[in-house]
Amino acid sequence: ADEISPDNCRLWDNQTNEKLDKDRFRRDLGSVREAYQEVARRLGILPEAGNGGDMKGPETMQ
């Protein structure tokens, strides 16, 4: 299956130039988990902390 993830593409914050992909691990730039969670939050698939949202993510269109 094809997928887009921080493991197979390059992701940087447009404002800060912070790396949000696997280079964080390769170059010891900080927590990979936190960066991947930030990517998920920006894509709308991880609810904001404390908002009580479900963790199901978006429904798949068939």
N, C-alpha and C positions, 0 to 999 in steps of 0.2 A: 504494500500500500504506500502511496505517496503521502508525505507529510511535510509540513513546514515547522521547524522547531529551531531553538537556539543552537542545536547541535549540527544543523546542516545549512545554516545561512549566517550571514554577518549582520549583527544588530548593534547599532550605536544610538545613544540618545542624541537627538539633533541639536539640543541646546548646550549640553555639557560635553559632548563627545565621549561620554562614558561607554565602555564596552558592556554589552548585555548578552554576550554569547559565550561560546566555549573558550575563547581567549582568556576569560577571567581565570579559568583553571590553569591553562597552559602557562600564563604569565604571572600567576599568583597575584591577581589584581583584586581579590576579595571573594566573598561568598558567591559561589555559583548558584546555590539554592535561592538566595535573595534576588539575584539578577533574573533568574527564570521566573520567579514569582512576580516580579515587576513586569516582565513581558506579558505574563498571563493576565495581570491586573489591567494593563493597558489595552489588551485585546478584549477585555470584558468577560473573560472566562474564569476569573478569580474574584469573588466578591470582596469589597472593601472590608477591612477588619472591623468587627463589631456591628455590622449592619444587619446581621441575622439572615442574610441571603442563603439560598440553597447552594450546594456544591455540585449540582448536576451539570452545569454548563448549558450551552445553547442546544436546542433540539436539532437533530439531524433532519435535513430535508430529504425525502425519498421520492 
